[in-house]
Amino acid sequence: MKPLIIVLAITPFFTNTFAKVIGDKEVPKAVKAVFHQAHPSIFDVSWTLQESNYKVEYDVMRVDVAITYEASGKLVETKTDVETATLPAAIVPYVKANYNQASINEAFKIKDDKGITTYKTDINDKCLLFDSAGNFIKEVKK
């Protein structure tokens, strides 16, 4: 009985920090309208609520795409999976030289609401951020 009580007691602390899968009917009309206007041929999607933002995920030709919107429908960012080979040329050598020959586990191209492109790579327990030219910006713990 005690483990159940502990789980129930800590659940509220985790529900606010993780994404919550939601149905299409729970997504604000403004968000759906902006998404469907920009992507009229995409129908097979999944929605999540992350804090106050709405994230739609789908794939196009086996490439995962995630777009985040504010509740008003304003675009926050578009995140696309990319192959390591397609990253700007400076990124892979930087990772090998500065992270003990580590390999990149995943890589993403991120475009924000102003059209600025950055790249994120995951290595072990870290995320590395780079600008559009492949210059290192910062390291973030996962």
Number of C-alpha atoms within 10 A of each C-alpha: 5 7 8 8 9 10 10 10 10 10 10 10 9 9 12 13 10 12 16 15 14 14 11 14 8 12 18 14 14 14 21 18 13 16 19 12 9 10 10 10 8 12 9 8 13 14 21 20 21 18 13 10 19 27 25 20 17 16 14 8 5 8 11 14 19 18 20 25 24 18 17 13 18 15 19 16 20 21 21 18 18 18 12 17 10 9 20 15 13 13 23 18 11 14 18 13 10 9 12 8 12 13 15 18 11 15 23 21 21 22 18 15 13 9 10 11 17 20 26 24 24 19 18 14 8 12 18 20 22 21 18 16 14 17 16 18 12 11 14 10 10 10
